[in-house]
Each structure stands twice: as structure tokens, then as C-alpha cells.
Amino acid sequence: MKRDIGDSAYFRWTHPVVIGSPLSKTISQNVRYNPQLVTWLSQNYEVRGEYKEDTDPARYRDSFGNVNLNRSFRASWGIKWKQLGSFLGGSPSTSMPARRSSPRDRERRSETEPDSSETETPSSGGADEQGAIAKALAATKPLFDNLDDLSLDWQFDDRRQQPNLAERPSLFYQLALTDDPGVGRALDTTMTTSQIESKTLTEKRTVRTGAKLPFKMTTQLRYNYVKNVTISTNNTKQIHTTF
């Protein structure tokens, strides 16, 4: 927070202590989460928030000041086709490594395992079915090897400007946890600058992938979707959509 300490009238040493007149304030936060659950899927999640206020008394006389809130939510996923093909085909590289047994463990197993002559031989029907499935999955592995990784991105941005609030917004609004400032608006203002209340919502979706074709040919596929909604106090709602 930035304060003006040139005016002694804003000094107060009793509780709550006030030193100078507040001019500006900024709060930023960023949270990321990248889980690694399987080898063939990457995940990234991110939430960002930024709160800014301009409360210069020389510019804002009848209102608290100008408040800007920017919130961003993003999620991205990546499918690795080669790792997925190896996983479906039962490749040893995708399985968990086996723990090496010690001589004591082998001795214990020999004592607890029944005699092979006394055990019954299971039927081969289940084994044949599992073998057919494994062969079918293994046959599709070359197809996965020729595909580029699939990337999916989603992002939503929320930008708000409110220059006519009667007082400082709630703490939840400053921390970007809500889009409601929780305070009223100043009806009559005599601001020295021309500012209007506005809200801009932007949603983006992107899908990317590709493949290797015969004769050393490659192809790239990409899909973009952008939707922009702008709402302000001096005009109607505007929606722009692009592909």
C-alpha cells in the first residue's frame, strides 16, 4: 500500500493507527496445481488474482476511488499418445518396477507355497481371452506412435473496473474470492477524470494435435475458440466470438 504522509491531518496515533492518506493498494496471488497421476496424461491448473485500488484524494473527492479486479482461471491437459499406447499394450516400461527379493524372502516362499504336484491347472479359456486383448492392443501401438501429443487448454479471464464505490470493498473481493464488492456505490461524484464502470469476460479454448503420414509427410490440427463479452454503464452488452 502506498500512502501520502505529507498531510499531518491524516496522522492518528490512537487505535486504529492511521499514518497518512492511502493513495494506492495492490494485492496479487497465484495458485498452481500440477498432479502427476499417470505417465500418459499431464495436468496443469492455475488460478490468479490481482486487486488494485487508486484512492488519491486529489482525483476522487466524492467516492472511495477506482478499483480494478482481474481474475484468471486456467486448465490444460496433455495426452501423450506414445505413453498411452505403451500403457494399453502392456509395455514393461509403463509398469511399476518389481522389488528384488532377498534370499530370506525366497526361503519363506518355498516354505509357504504348496507342492506343484498338488495344485490344479487352471483352464486356458481366460488366458486365451486375455491374450487376444493384449494382441489387439499391441497392434494399435504403431498408430499411437505416429500421433503428436494432444493438447487442450481452457482459460477464463474476468476483468472489472469500478470507479464509483462508496468505500473499500470487502476482504473477499480484495482476495479475488468473489465478484461482489459488498459495498454500495456513490451516486453523485465529481471526479476530475472520466471513468466508467465496466466488466470484460473472456473465454478461450484451444485444441492442438498432429500426425505423421506416409512419405515423410506431417499434418497439424488446431482449433481456437474465443468469446469476449464487454459490459459497461455507457453502452449495451457486446459479445465477440471468433474461431
Disulfide bonds with the S-S distance in Angstrom:
none
